[in-house]
Amino acid sequence: MPRIAVVTDSTADFPGDAQQRLGIEMVPLSVIWDRDSFRDKIDLSIADFYALMRQRTTVPTTSAPAAGLFEETYERLLADHDHVISVHLAGKLSATYDVARGAAERVGNGRISVIDSGQTTMCLGWLAMRAAEMAQEDAEPAAIVAELRRWLPRLRLYAVLDTLTYVQRGGRIGRASAFVGSLLNFKPLLLVKEGEVLPIERPRSRATAMRRIVDVVASQGKVAKVGVAQGDAPDVIDQLERMVSERLPGLPVDRGDIGIVLGTHAGPGVFGVFALLAE
């Protein structure tokens, strides 16, 4: 067993079975919908969530995990490990990071490192994966933290939304609010970088948006890591993966699903391309 355990939250999305294979612990956020409360990815699957989004007229809300849940997780892991690396959803987008940091201060006795990823979904999953890989190589906690901090400013999440309705209602829109009221049938292309949601372009169709999202990623210079994901947009993912592979030949393309918490704010039909830029 590695001396270091890795914790993230349920907004992290992973390619394939990476979370299970690397033994990454996940603390769930909550999804509150009408009178129902679900633990993200435990009580409600991603597929069932998007099906409900298309059926219900109401919009769910999300909340950070309770402090006690983080405390229990940390105490359990510290019983068998020397240190915990805990990497979480952008602090500008959720209270999750602050809750985790407070819990670590109360129970960690200096043995827990909590990192604000400035990101979510697959970019957050990549950080947790890198921490777990280094832990398996017996790296020191300080070395793992330093490596993740080198990654943070190089991570990019580009997403295309079917509509801004959900992100506007959720209050997470940031500077992308410039798009509201002028979209009509546009498919907004947004960037998440260092905790902010920023507007990029306003393609008029999904096909155009797919071309532009790949163009934008390819224009960023050398890309060290790339991935694609979708949330209730299964007709997009195969073509998007092919387009990315053609523009970035020789680079493996990670593939996953956009989870429930991001889906709550982005809405059904969202898809994205994720990149780690080379140093």
N, C-alpha and C positions, 0 to 999 in steps of 0.2 A: 504494500500500500504506500502511495506517495506520502511524504511528510506534510504536504500542503494540499488542502482541499480548496475547491473552486466553487463559488456560489454566484448565481446570477438571478434574474427575475424572469417572469413568464413573458415579458415582451421580447426576449431573445428568441430568435428563430434560427434553426440549424439545418444544414444540408444533411439529408439522410439520417443515419442513426448516430451522428456525432456526439450528441449530448449523452446518450446512454453509453456509448463506447468509451468516452473519456471520463465518465463518472461525474459529470457536472451537476451539482445540486441546483434545483430551481425553486424559488419562492414565488407563489402565485399572487398576482394582483386579483382584485375582485371586480366582477362585472355585475352591475345592478340594473335590472331590467323590469320595469313595472314593479310587481311584488316579489320578483325572483332575485336571488343573489347566487352567483356562480363563482367558484374558484376557477380562474383562468386556466384553460387546458387540462383541468382535472374533472370538473363537473360538467363541462361543456366542450365538445370537440370543435375544432376550427370549421369543419364542414357543416355541423349543425348550427353553429353561430351564424354563418352567412345565409343559410337557408331561412333562419328566423328573421334576419335583417330584411329579407325580401318579403316576408309574410306580415311582419308587425308594422304598425303605423307609428309606434313610439320608438324613441331612440335610447339605447342604453347609456349608462354612465360607467366610469371606471374609478377605482380608488386604490391607493397604495396599500401594500400589505400592512397589517397591524405590527407594531413594534415587537409585541410578544412573539410573533411568528419568526421574525428574524432572530430574536434572542434565543429561542428554542433551537433553531437551526444551528446557530453559531456554537452554543454550548454542547450540542450533540457532536458536532464535527470536531471541536477542540478536545473532546475526550479521547479521540483517536488520531489526531493530527497535531503537528507543532504550530501550524499557522493556517489562516484562511485568507484567500484572495477573493474579494466580493466586488463584482463589477456590474454596474446597473444603468438602467434607463436614464437618459439625460435629465439632470436636475432642473433644467429650464422647462421641461415638459411634464414633470411629475414630482411628487413629494417622496417617491420611492427611495432615491439616493439619500435624502436627509434622514428618513426613517432608519435606513440601514446603518448610516454613520452613527446615529444616536445609539442604536442597539449595540453596535460594536464598541463604543466608548464605555457602555455600562457593563458588558460581560467579557470583553476581549482581553483586557489586561495587556494591551499592546501587541496582541497576537493576531489581529485582524486588520487587513489593509482594504479599505473601501475606495472604489474608483468610480468617478462620474464619467461614463463613456462618452457623453455628448451625443449619443446615438440611440438607436433602437433596432429591432428586428435582426436581420442577418449580420449587420455590422456589429451589433452587441454580441451576437452568437460567436462571431469570429474572435472577439477579444477573449471571451470565456474559453474558447477552444485553445487559443494560443497559451493562455495561462495554464490550462490543464496539460497541454503538451510539454511545457517547460517544467511543470511539477513532476511529470513522469520521468523527465531527464535529471531530476534531483537538483534543479536550479534553486538558488536562494530566493526568499521572498522579495528582497530588494531588487534583484535582477529581473524578476517577473514584472514587478510594478514599473520599473524603468522601461522595459520593453513595451508594455501596454501604453505607457505615456508617449512613447515614440510613435505608436500607431495612431493615437487620437486625432492629431491634426491632419492626418492623411486619409481618413475615412470619409467616404461620400455615399450618401443614400439619395438616389434619384427616383422619384415616384410619379406615376401618372394616375390621376384620379378621374373616375367617371363623372364626378360632381364634387363641388366644394360644400355641398349642403351639410355633410356630416362633420367635416373639420371645422366649419364655421360654428356650428352648434356647440361643438366641444370646447371652443375657446382656445384651441392650440394653433391657431393659424398664423400668428405673428405678422411678419411683413407681407406674407401672402395675402393679407386682407386687401391689398391693392387690386386683386383680381375680382373681388366680390362686386356684383352689380354689373359687371361687364363681360361675363363669361358666355351667357346664352348656351350654345351647344359646344363650346370649347372643351378640350380635355386638358386641364392644367398640368403642367410639368413643374414639379417642385423639387427643391434640394433641401435635405436635412444635413446640416454641417455645424458641428460644435454646439448642438442644442437648439439651433434656430431653424425654423421652417421658412425657406426663402423662395420667392417666385422666380422661375427661369423663363418659361415661354408659355404660349397659349395655342397649342396646335388645335386645328379644327376637327380632326377626326382621330380615331384610335390608331389607324394605320400610319398617319403622319406622326402621331405621338410616339409610336414604336420606333420609327426611323430616327426621330430627333433625339430620343433618350439614348439611343446607341451612339449617335453622332456626338452628343455632348460628352459621354463617358470616354469615347475614343479620342476626343480633343484635349483631354486632361494631361496628356503626356504619357510616360511609361506607367503602366498599371501592373502592380505586383500580384493582385488577387481580385477576382471578379465573381459575381454571383447574380442570379436572377430569382425572382419570387413573384407569386401572385396571390391575390385574395379574391376568390370567386371570379377568376378570369381564366379558366382552364383553356380557353381557345387561344390564348395569347402565348402561353409559356413556351411551347415547343418552338414556335417561330422566333420568339425573342431570344431563346438560347442559341438558335442557329445564327441569327444576325450578330449576336455578340461574338460568337466563335469566328465568324467570317472577318470581323473588324479587328479582333485580337487573337490572331491565329497562334496556336501552340500553348495558349493559356487555358488551363482547366476552368470550367464554368460550374461553380456551385449552384445548386438548385434547391429551392425550398418553398414553403408556404408562408404568407404574411398572416401573422397570428391575430388573436381576438382583440387585444387592446388597441393595436394600431388600426385594425379593421373597424373598430367602433368609431374612430375619428376620421378615417379615410373613406369608409363606406365600401360596399361591394363593388367589384370590378376594378379594384386597384391593382397595379403591377409595378415592379421596380427593378432597377439595376443597381448593384452595390459594388463599390470599388475601394480597394486599398491602393493608394498611389505609391509608387516606388520612392525610396529616399533619394 
